[in-house]
Amino acid sequence: MNLPMFTWSCVVALIMVFMLFKVVLFVWAKSVENRLFELGNEYDEFYVPGDSLEDED
Amino acid sequence: MDSTSYSVTSKELCLFLSRYAVFLLGCGATCIRLEKNVRRMAHAFGKDVELTIMPRHVHMTVYGKDKNEMFTSIDTVLHTAISFDINTRLSELSWEVADRKIGFFEAKERFESIISSRSGNRWVVLLLVSLANASFCRLFGGDWVAMLMVGIATLAGFYLKQQLLRRGFDARVTVFFCAFLSSVLGATCALYGWGTTPDIAIGTSVLYLVPGIPFLNSFSDMIYSHYICAFSRFVDALILTGCLSVGLCCGMLLMNIGMF
């Protein structure tokens, strides 16, 4: 590979890696914000106002 | 207290006008605009003002008509981003004061809100700058492929500029790196033989980095005899243009593109 092609490839690769990193970071931040699936206990699901709280049990 | 009937002291006015002046100069106003705006406001409050505008400092003395009460201050010019929006709003503020629409305290409040307001959306600016530079390419005779490459090169280069300046990098170093990046991306047409105007694509890919406002301001300052500021701004602009040229030359050398 000659020098111009090598330089161009390096620059474009760096930009691509940066963009990919940004997209992954964005998606990860979004997924933390609004989780589609989450593991929890049944207490969270079946809690009715008036029930005793978990730490009171 | 009625703000419009309040008799402002020279000290209060000088401190306010001094801050106003360094912000106005920092956001890209010319010396003549600064002089006019400051005098306009001082006269509206029944005071007179003498000011020396240096490249990095503003030295101001405010005094009453009878010269019994004087106050002098020296403030350092702020290095903020050039913003015509803030420039315009600060000039409007001076007219509102001059027209007696607002008093001293309201003017101070208005000033604080102007300088603390956020500038335009940076993504919109990024997009518009890219489109503008691609249009420049067209104006210089570039074809559609060249325009597309110039748009992409500008997008990447201007984004890098925004990021580096936000992180406090030196403006000269920033311009060098941005020019290098944009010239390498602008040389894509030449590298792959796309389109019929690859030379125009490379030449116009760095146009967004040309320090046009400092050049224009230095010319305006020179016309109005502010020679020190004019020379300082001219040298600043010249150094930035030099950094741009070095970045462009490095990009062209590495991409094996002849300069002459």
Boltz contact constraints between the chains, C-beta under 6 A:
constraints:
  - contact:
      token1: [A, 4]
      token2: [B, 191]
      max_distance: 6.0
  - contact:
      token1: [A, 4]
      token2: [B, 255]
      max_distance: 6.0
  - contact:
      token1: [A, 4]
      token2: [B, 256]
      max_distance: 6.0
  - contact:
      token1: [A, 7]
      token2: [B, 254]
      max_distance: 6.0
  - contact:
      token1: [A, 8]
      token2: [B, 191]
      max_distance: 6.0
  - contact:
      token1: [A, 11]
      token2: [B, 184]
      max_distance: 6.0
  - contact:
      token1: [A, 15]
      token2: [B, 156]
      max_distance: 6.0
